[in-house]
Each structure stands twice: as structure tokens, then as C-alpha cells.
Amino acid sequence: MRPLAAVLWAVVLHGVLFCTTAFGQELTMDDLAHELNALKARVNTLERELSAKDRKIETLKAQMKESVKEADSLEKKEKWSDRIELSGVVEVEYASEKRKAMDTATGNATRSRDEDITLSTVELHADAHINKYTKAHVVFLYEEDEDEHRIRSDEGTIRFGGIEETRHLYVQAGKYYPHFGELNTWFISDPLTCQIFEIQETAAEAGYAGEWFSSGIGIFHGDVQKSGDDESRLKGLFADANVHNPKGTLGGFSFLAGASYVNNIADTDTLREEVGQVRDYVPGAALYLVAAYHNFSFGAEYITALDDFPAGEMAYALNRNGTAVETTPCAWNLELAYRPLDPLRFAVKYEGSEDLFGLFPKRQYGFSVSYDLFASTTLSAEYLHGDYDEDNQNESGQEEDSRDGITFQLAVEF
């Protein structure tokens, strides 16, 4: 019995006894029973009210505990370290390449071989979720062959939107690689499409990132300017559109197909090193397809300039006589990959280029194999054979004939 109820019953009994003693001459047994029943009903009512209040107090205590937990959780979420995701990759490579060239003066073949072990890539990604609508992305990169002992900031962007609340519309700005072509590969080495036509710029773009369709258009300054143009103006333009299926929507089949455009293809990372100024901007276009069905994957891509560069604008465009000629650079890549077991993958490729003379092979083919030794730890190997255009001349005045390359790579992702 509750303490307060016990007190109430004591009061009742005291009252009854008192009334019986003091006024026993006036109360009958029926009156006494009636009074006791009335008092009992009042006590029961008070007990129910007390129980209801106790339950209310317990509910309030539980709500207070939940409020404290939520406050602690919100406090933890506000820590900057919880809003940042870190990832990266470390790659170590052994590469051996044999080259064959013809001496244009004597007609004799010369052979050379280069091999080395390099820390080919150290890459660190940091993605900061500033709030529901804003994200920041930073990439730090070190490549031994290119950077010596220097770590550089490879990318740095701010992105708004791209979520359901913004109807999948987004705005992005910063230094990054605009989506000109997919540049997909399952090999260690970058495909010719990437080596020739990859673009890195400080740019701004707007677009739509939906479940089945994505598109974007952007502007940048560009390093290659047209003769007589105001070099302080933004003249670079790029655009991309592609269709793709969300994961699991087509069973074991998935695909990505699209097209890209840039108004000045001379601004790609490789071609810009071969030209100072141009008389007119030469646009470029890319078509790409990446598809997978269960254990098989396929990739196809074609990138080309849409017009000629006049003779003398591209330093590499020299025939065997050393005469400057016009050029319309293009490249393509076909790859097929098969994964018989989850950790094992085989891939073959056939790729080529046109009007790149001795800068890159005219045709190249090869195969690769990769095996996941442990979680996020992969050992890969590849072999590539490339044949050059007969009408070309390298920096040494020789005609490039062919090259054979073998590469082994150990990579760890985190």
C-alpha cells in the first residue's frame, strides 16, 4: 500500500472510531457502513489520481533523458572531424619499356630500353560535408615521375546541390578535371584517350545529376588563346551529357553512355604543350560507352578534334622530312574485362590514335591481369605493344617504329 494511502486509511479509521465513541448514541450500523463506503471510494479515487501523476512523472523523466541524448548527439555531429571523409591510394610500380626507331640519315634501326621502380602515385582525398547542400572536395597528389619531391594540390572544389531537395540541380566551381570523355580503363597505364585529351582547369559549371540522366556545362579561362584575343577573358567552354541506370534496376546489366564537347581542344593537358597560340579555336568531341553484364565489362571511347590545326600550329606535326603539316588529332580505346573469380580480373585492349605522328603510337594492344591479395590490396601486371605511324619524326630526328612495355603494380586503397 502507498504511504499516502496508508495515512488516509489511518485518518478514516481514527474518524470512524472517534465518531463511534463520541456519537455512538446517534449513528446506526447502516450509517456507519455508508460512511465507510464513501470514504473508501474517495481513497480509491485519490489512489488513481496519484498513480496517474506517477506515470506522468515517469514519462517526463524519459522525455528528459531522450532530450539529453539528442543534445549530446547534436553536439557530437557538430564536430568538424565527423563531417570529413578521408580516402586515398598508394601505388608502387616497376616498368620496363623497349623502343625501336629508324635513323633517317643512315636507315639503321636503333633500340633502347628504360626500366625503373617508382612510387608512381600517392593520392589523398578529403570530402567535407559542410551542410546538407554544400560539399567541399580536395585531392593532394604526388607522382614521382612528374613531381620529384613535391606534393601538389590536384583538385579543390565546392559543390552546391545535386540532391532531391534541389531537384538534382547543382553548381560546382574550383580546380578539377572537367568531364570531357569518360577515360575509363581496367589497365595500369592510362589509355591513349586520357594521355592525349585529359583536361585539368579551374572552372565553374552547372548541371543536373539525376538517377538516369546527368548533364553539365561549364566555362574556364584556358592556357591556349587565339591570336589577337583579349587573354583576360573567359573563352573555354565544355559540356557533357550521359545516360546511366541506377544500381540493381536492370538485373545484372549496367551501362553508362554519353557525349562530351569542348570548344578548344588545344587546351587538353598534352596538346597545350605543343602549341602557343592558335588562329582559330578547334573544337573537340567525345563519345563513350561503359557497360557490364555479370562478370563481363566493356568500354569503348572515341575522342577527336572537329577541325584541322593548320601546319605549324602543332609542334609535333612534322613529316619524315621535318616539314610542318596540318593535323586533326584523335584517339580511341576498346577494352574488355572478365572477372572469373571475385579477386581476379583479366582485361584486353585495342586502341589507337591518328595524326599524332611520333608523339603516341598509331596502334596499340595488350592485356592485363590483377589480383586482390587482401582487402584493398591489389597486385597487377600488364603488357602493351605499340606501333607508330610511318610518317613521323621524334625529337632526336628518328622515325619511331614500335615500343613494348611491361608494368607491375602494387596498389593499396584506403
C-alpha positions in Angstrom: 0.0 0.0 0.0 1.3 3.5 -0.8 2.4 5.7 2.2 -0.2 8.4 1.5 -3.0 5.8 1.1 -2.0 4.3 4.5 -2.2 7.7 6.1 -5.6 8.2 4.6 -6.9 4.9 5.9 -5.5 5.7 9.3 -7.4 9.1 9.3 -10.5 7.3 8.2 -10.3 4.7 10.9 -9.5 7.3 13.5 -12.5 9.3 12.4 -14.7 6.3 12.5 -13.6 5.3 15.9 -14.0 8.9 17.2 -17.4 9.2 15.7 -18.4 5.9 17.2 -17.1 6.8 20.6 -18.4 10.4 20.7 -21.7 9.9 18.9 -22.3 6.3 19.2 -25.8 7.1 20.6 -26.8 8.7 17.3 -25.2 6.5 14.5 -26.6 3.2 13.4 -24.6 0.4 11.8 -26.1 1.2 8.4 -25.0 4.8 8.7 -21.5 3.7 9.7 -21.3 1.3 6.7 -22.4 4.1 4.4 -19.8 6.5 5.7 -17.0 3.8 5.4 -18.0 3.1 1.8 -18.0 6.8 0.9 -14.5 7.3 2.4 -13.3 4.1 0.7 -14.4 5.5 -2.7 -12.7 8.8 -2.1 -9.4 6.9 -1.1 -9.6 4.8 -4.3 -10.1 8.0 -6.3 -7.1 9.6 -4.7 -5.0 6.5 -5.4 -5.9 6.5 -9.1 -5.0 10.2 -9.3 -1.7 9.5 -7.6 -0.9 6.6 -10.0 -1.7 8.8 -13.0 0.6 11.5 -11.7 3.4 8.9 -11.1 3.1 7.7 -14.7 3.2 11.3 -15.9 6.3 11.9 -13.9 8.0 8.8 -15.3 7.0 9.9 -18.8 8.5 13.3 -18.2 11.7 11.7 -16.9 12.0 9.5 -20.0 11.5 12.5 -22.3 14.1 14.5 -20.4 16.6 11.6 -20.9 15.8 11.5 -24.7 16.3 15.2 -24.9 19.7 14.9 -23.2 20.7 12.1 -25.6 19.6 14.2 -28.6 21.5 17.2 -27.4 24.6 15.1 -26.9 24.2 13.6 -30.4 23.8 17.0 -32.0 26.9 18.2 -30.1 28.9 15.3 -31.4 27.7 15.9 -35.0 28.9 19.4 -34.9 32.5 18.3 -34.6 34.3 19.2 -37.8 36.1 15.9 -37.8 32.8 14.0 -38.1 32.0 15.9 -41.3 35.2 14.9 -43.2 35.8 11.6 -45.1 39.3 10.7 -46.0 40.4 8.2 -48.7 43.3 7.6 -50.9 45.7 5.3 -52.8 49.4 4.4 -52.8 50.9 2.7 -55.9 54.4 1.4 -56.5 55.4 0.3 -60.0 58.1 -1.5 -61.8 58.1 -0.6 -65.5 60.3 -1.7 -68.4 60.0 -0.3 -71.9 61.8 -1.3 -75.1 61.8 1.1 -78.1 62.7 0.6 -81.7 63.4 3.6 -84.0 64.9 4.1 -87.5 67.7 6.6 -88.1 66.5 8.7 -91.0 70.1 9.6 -92.1 71.5 6.0 -92.2 68.4 3.9 -92.3 69.7 1.8 -89.4 67.5 0.6 -86.6 68.3 1.7 -83.1 67.0 0.1 -79.9 66.7 1.4 -76.4 65.5 0.2 -73.1 64.3 2.0 -69.9 63.3 0.5 -66.6 62.7 1.8 -63.2 60.9 1.3 -59.9 58.8 4.3 -58.9 56.4 5.5 -56.3 54.0 6.2 -59.1 51.1 7.6 -57.1 50.3 8.9 -53.6 46.8 10.3 -53.6 44.8 11.7 -50.7 41.1 12.7 -51.0 39.3 14.8 -48.4 35.5 15.2 -48.7 33.9 17.7 -46.3 30.1 17.7 -45.9 29.7 21.3 -44.8 25.9 21.1 -44.6 23.0 19.3 -46.4 23.5 21.4 -49.6 27.3 22.1 -49.6 30.3 19.9 -50.1 34.0 20.6 -50.5 36.4 18.2 -52.2 40.2 18.3 -52.1 42.8 16.0 -53.6 46.5 16.0 -52.9 48.7 14.2 -55.4 52.3 13.0 -55.6 53.7 11.3 -58.7 57.4 10.5 -58.6 58.0 10.8 -62.4 56.4 14.2 -62.6 56.6 15.9 -59.1 60.1 14.8 -57.9 59.8 15.6 -54.2 56.8 18.0 -54.3 53.2 17.3 -53.3 50.7 19.3 -55.2 47.0 20.2 -54.8 45.5 18.3 -57.7 41.8 19.3 -57.1 39.8 21.6 -54.9 36.1 22.2 -55.5 33.0 23.5 -53.8 29.7 21.9 -54.9 26.1 23.1 -54.1 23.1 20.9 -54.6 22.8 17.7 -56.7 20.3 16.3 -54.2 16.5 15.7 -54.2 15.8 19.0 -52.3 17.4 20.9 -55.2 15.7 18.8 -57.9 19.2 17.3 -58.6 20.5 20.6 -59.9 24.0 21.5 -58.9 26.6 24.2 -59.2 30.4 23.4 -58.9 33.5 25.6 -59.0 37.2 25.1 -58.4 40.2 23.3 -59.9 39.4 19.8 -61.2 39.1 17.7 -64.4 36.0 18.7 -66.4 34.1 15.7 -67.7 35.4 15.6 -71.3 35.1 11.9 -72.2 34.9 9.0 -69.7 38.6 8.0 -70.0 37.7 4.6 -68.5 40.3 1.7 -68.3 41.0 -1.6 -66.5 44.7 -1.3 -67.2 47.6 0.1 -65.1 48.5 2.6 -67.8 46.2 5.4 -68.8 44.6 4.8 -72.2 45.7 7.0 -75.2 42.4 8.9 -74.9 43.4 10.0 -71.4 47.0 10.7 -72.2 46.2 12.9 -75.1 42.8 14.6 -74.2 42.6 14.8 -70.4 41.8 18.4 -69.3 42.5 20.0 -65.9 41.3 23.5 -65.4 40.0 26.0 -62.8 36.4 26.1 -63.9 32.8 26.7 -63.0 29.8 24.6 -64.1 26.1 24.0 -63.6 24.2 20.9 -64.3 21.7 18.1 -63.4 22.7 14.9 -61.7 19.7 12.5 -61.8 19.3 8.8 -61.3 19.1 8.0 -65.1 20.5 11.2 -66.7 23.2 13.7 -66.0 24.4 16.8 -67.8 26.6 19.7 -67.2 28.0 22.8 -68.9 30.9 25.0 -67.7 33.4 27.7 -68.5 37.2 28.2 -67.9 39.9 30.6 -68.9 42.3 28.2 -70.8 46.0 28.5 -71.5 45.8 28.4 -75.3 44.5 31.7 -76.6 43.5 32.7 -80.1 45.8 35.3 -81.8 44.6 38.8 -81.2 42.1 37.8 -78.5 41.8 39.5 -75.1 43.7 37.0 -72.9 41.9 38.3 -69.8 38.5 36.9 -71.0 36.9 33.5 -70.2 36.8 31.7 -73.6 36.9 28.0 -72.7 33.6 26.1 -72.8 32.8 22.4 -72.1 29.6 20.3 -71.9 28.7 16.7 -71.2 25.5 14.6 -71.2 25.1 10.9 -70.4 22.5 8.3 -69.5 23.0 5.5 -67.0 21.0 3.1 -65.0 20.8 3.1 -61.1 22.3 0.0 -59.5 20.1 -3.0 -59.5 17.5 -1.7 -61.9 18.4 -3.9 -64.9 19.4 -7.1 -63.1 23.0 -8.0 -63.8 23.3 -5.3 -66.6 24.6 -1.8 -66.1 25.6 0.9 -68.6 26.9 4.5 -69.0 26.7 6.2 -72.4 27.3 9.8 -73.2 28.9 12.6 -75.3 31.2 15.5 -74.4 32.2 18.7 -76.1 35.0 21.3 -75.7 35.3 24.4 -77.8 39.1 24.5 -77.7 40.7 21.0 -77.8 44.2 22.5 -77.8 43.7 23.2 -74.1 44.0 19.5 -73.2 46.9 18.8 -70.9 49.1 17.2 -73.7 48.2 19.3 -76.7 48.7 22.6 -74.9 52.4 21.7 -74.5 52.7 21.6 -78.3 51.1 24.9 -79.2 51.5 28.6 -78.1 48.7 30.4 -79.9 46.1 29.4 -82.5 44.5 31.3 -85.3 41.1 29.8 -84.5 39.8 27.6 -81.8 39.4 24.0 -82.8 36.6 22.2 -81.0 36.6 18.6 -79.9 34.1 15.9 -79.2 34.0 12.6 -77.3 31.7 9.6 -77.4 31.8 6.9 -74.8 30.2 3.7 -73.5 30.9 1.6 -70.4 28.8 -1.5 -69.9 28.8 -4.5 -67.6 26.9 -7.8 -67.5 27.6 -10.0 -64.5 31.3 -10.8 -64.7 32.0 -9.1 -68.1 32.7 -5.4 -68.6 33.2 -3.5 -71.8 34.4 0.0 -72.6 34.6 2.0 -75.8 35.5 5.6 -76.4 36.4 7.9 -79.3 37.7 11.5 -79.0 38.6 13.7 -81.8 39.3 17.3 -82.9 36.4 18.5 -85.1 38.6 20.5 -87.5 42.3 20.7 -88.6 45.1 22.5 -86.9 46.9 24.4 -89.7 50.5 23.5 -90.5 52.9 25.0 -88.0 50.5 25.3 -85.0 51.3 21.9 -83.5 55.0 21.3 -82.9 54.7 17.5 -83.1 53.1 17.6 -86.6 56.3 17.0 -88.7 56.6 14.5 -91.5 59.7 12.4 -92.1 61.3 15.4 -93.9 60.8 17.6 -90.9 58.2 19.7 -92.7 55.3 21.0 -90.6 51.9 19.7 -91.7 48.3 20.1 -90.7 46.9 17.7 -88.2 43.5 16.5 -86.8 44.4 14.6 -83.6 42.1 11.8 -82.4 42.2 8.7 -80.3 40.1 5.7 -79.5 40.1 2.8 -77.0 38.3 -0.6 -76.8 38.6 -2.8 -73.7 37.0 -6.0 -72.5 37.4 -7.3 -68.9 36.4 -10.6 -67.3 36.3 -11.5 -63.6 36.2 -15.3 -63.3 36.6 -15.0 -59.5 35.9 -12.2 -57.2 39.5 -11.2 -56.6 40.8 -12.0 -60.1 40.3 -9.9 -63.3 41.6 -10.2 -66.8 41.4 -7.5 -69.5 42.4 -7.0 -73.1 42.5 -3.8 -75.1 43.0 -2.4 -78.6 43.5 1.3 -79.0 44.9 3.8 -81.4 45.5 7.4 -82.5 45.5 9.4 -85.7 47.6 12.4 -86.6 49.8 12.2 -83.5 52.9 11.3 -85.5 55.8 10.2 -83.2 54.1 11.6 -80.1 52.0 8.4 -79.4 51.6 5.0 -81.1 49.2 4.8 -84.0 48.0 1.4 -82.9 48.5 -0.3 -79.5 47.2 -3.6 -78.0 47.8 -5.6 -74.8 46.5 -7.5 -71.9 46.4 -7.1 -68.1 45.7 -9.2 -65.0 45.0 -8.1 -61.5 44.5 -10.0 -58.2 43.3 -8.7 -54.9 45.8 -10.2 -52.5 44.0 -8.9 -49.4 41.2 -6.4 -48.8 42.0 -3.1 -50.7 45.4 -4.6 -51.7 45.9 -5.4 -55.4 48.8 -6.7 -57.5 48.5 -6.0 -61.2 50.6 -6.7 -64.3 50.2 -5.5 -68.0 51.8 -5.8 -71.3 51.4 -3.3 -74.1 52.8 -3.3 -77.7 52.5 -0.1 -79.8 53.3 0.7 -83.4 53.9 4.2 -84.7 52.9 6.0 -87.8 55.5 5.6 -90.6 55.4 9.3 -91.4 56.8 10.7 -88.2 59.9 12.0 -86.5 60.8 12.2 -82.8 62.9 14.8 -81.0 66.1 13.0 -82.0 65.3 13.2 -85.7 64.5 9.5 -85.8 61.3 7.7 -87.0 59.6 5.9 -84.1 58.9 2.3 -85.1 57.5 0.4 -82.1 57.6 0.0 -78.3 56.9 -2.8 -75.9 56.2 -2.2 -72.2 55.7 -4.4 -69.2 54.5 -2.9 -65.9 53.9 -4.5 -62.4 52.0 -2.5 -59.8 51.2 -3.0 -56.1 48.4 -0.7 -55.0 46.7 -0.1 -51.6 43.5 1.8 -51.2 42.1 3.2 -48.0 
